[in-house]
């Protein structure tokens, strides 16, 4: 065992959003690799909006995974990430990995804030999550009504399994300085429309499921009807109007580059989630 390997296994990693879609998988992957994981969520005493909770979470850690709640491009994200990153560096937590969004212009100020923090940073820009179909508000719509209403049009997206995100983050965190100062783009292995995704889920479940495309503004009206606050609705209308304009209809090779294997396929994700009863009526 090399000195680097011993140091990596002794790492303590702060995982923000440890109960969320990506954070929970990063925590599981890190624990399986023998790292000490310090979960950072509200249930664990950490709150992005309460700076008094940060120091106790960060102190004594070696690295941190930063997943900003709601969206990395939301109005407060750049300020909060900058403040947390600078506090982390002051407390000796220099190695920071930020989850960002591929093709999202609104996320660039947050990435820049991390770059200017003095940290040994890496940005992982991910494609749209496959698990957005199985966890969160979209799954309830599919389960109950058998229809997904979303402003994705006929845009093709290389949906990525969040387990691949976790594997990439873990590899980056434990690779010494190899990926410091890099922006890594990751995606799934093939392009699918949102309708194609629903068709794959229908095939895996044996249910009749449909996809109905709407405009971002119409989708925003639906969100407002569900009680989503107006500022968040306006942000999402702007986000979906740009992010889903076709700019991400391409593959990225980060998974292959970092992990030396192909990304997990959407069909495999759909079969596994269907077997677990995710979309059972």
C-alpha positions, 0 to 999 in steps of 0.5 A, spaced: 500 500 500 502 506 497 503 512 502 497 516 497 493 510 498 493 510 506 492 518 506 486 517 501 483 511 506 484 516 512 480 522 508 474 525 512 469 528 506 464 532 508 458 531 503 453 536 502 446 534 501 447 527 504 440 525 503 439 528 496 439 524 489 447 525 488 449 526 495 446 520 498 450 516 493 457 520 494 456 518 501 455 511 500 461 510 495 465 514 499 464 509 505 464 503 501 471 505 499 473 506 506 473 514 507 470 517 513 464 521 511 461 527 514 454 528 512 451 535 511 444 536 511 439 539 515 437 533 519 445 533 520 445 540 523 448 543 517 444 549 513 446 552 507 442 558 509 445 558 516 452 560 516 453 558 524 452 551 522 458 551 517 464 551 521 462 545 526 461 541 519 467 543 516 472 543 521 477 537 521 475 534 514 480 533 508 475 535 503 468 536 501 463 535 496 458 541 494 451 540 491 447 546 492 440 545 494 435 547 489 440 549 483 447 550 482 445 556 478 439 559 483 440 566 485 443 565 492 448 559 489 454 563 487 454 567 494 453 561 498 458 557 495 463 562 495 462 564 502 462 556 504 468 555 500 472 560 503 471 558 510 472 551 508 479 553 506 480 557 512 479 551 516 484 547 512 479 543 508 482 545 501 479 540 496 473 541 494 468 538 488 462 542 486 456 539 482 454 543 476 450 543 470 452 541 463 450 547 459 447 551 464 449 559 463 446 560 470 451 556 474 457 559 471 457 565 477 457 559 482 463 555 478 467 562 478 466 563 485 469 556 487 475 558 482 476 564 486 476 561 493 483 559 494 481 552 494 483 546 490 477 545 486 474 541 481 467 542 477 463 536 475 458 538 470 453 533 469 447 531 464 440 531 466 439 525 471 436 519 470 433 519 477 429 525 476 424 520 473 424 516 479 425 521 485 422 527 486 416 530 483 416 527 476 415 520 479 409 522 483 406 524 476 408 518 472 405 514 478 399 517 479 396 519 472 401 515 467 403 522 464 409 526 464 408 533 463 414 537 462 417 542 458 423 538 454 420 538 447 423 533 443 430 535 445 435 529 446 439 529 452 444 523 454 441 522 461 446 520 466 445 515 472 447 519 479 451 513 481 456 514 475 456 521 478 458 519 485 463 514 482 466 520 478 466 524 484 469 519 489 475 518 483 476 525 483 476 526 490 481 520 491 486 522 485 491 526 489 492 533 485 490 530 478 484 533 477 485 539 481 483 546 477 479 542 472 472 542 469 469 535 467 463 534 463 459 527 464 453 524 461 450 518 459 452 513 453 446 515 448 441 521 447 434 520 448 428 525 448 424 525 455 418 522 451 423 516 449 425 516 457 418 515 458 417 510 453 423 506 456 420 506 463 413 504 460 417 498 457 420 496 463 413 497 468 408 494 463 404 500 464 401 505 459 405 511 460 405 518 456 409 524 455 406 531 454 411 537 452 409 544 454 412 550 454 416 553 460 411 558 461 406 553 461 410 549 466 411 555 470 404 556 471 403 549 473 408 549 478 405 556 481 398 552 481 402 547 486 404 552 491 411 553 488 414 560 490 413 566 484 421 567 484 423 560 484 417 559 478 421 565 474 428 562 475 425 555 473 422 558 467 428 562 465 432 555 466 428 551 462 427 556 456 435 555 455 437 549 458 432 545 454 434 548 447 438 543 444 445 545 447 446 539 451 444 534 445 451 531 445 455 526 449 460 527 454 466 523 455 468 524 462 465 518 465 470 514 460 476 518 462 475 518 469 473 511 470 475 507 464 468 504 463 462 506 459 456 510 463 450 506 465 445 506 460 438 509 461 434 502 460 438 499 465 436 504 470 429 503 468 429 496 469 432 496 476 427 502 478 421 498 475 423 492 479 423 496 485 416 498 484 418 505 483 412 507 478 407 502 480 400 505 480 
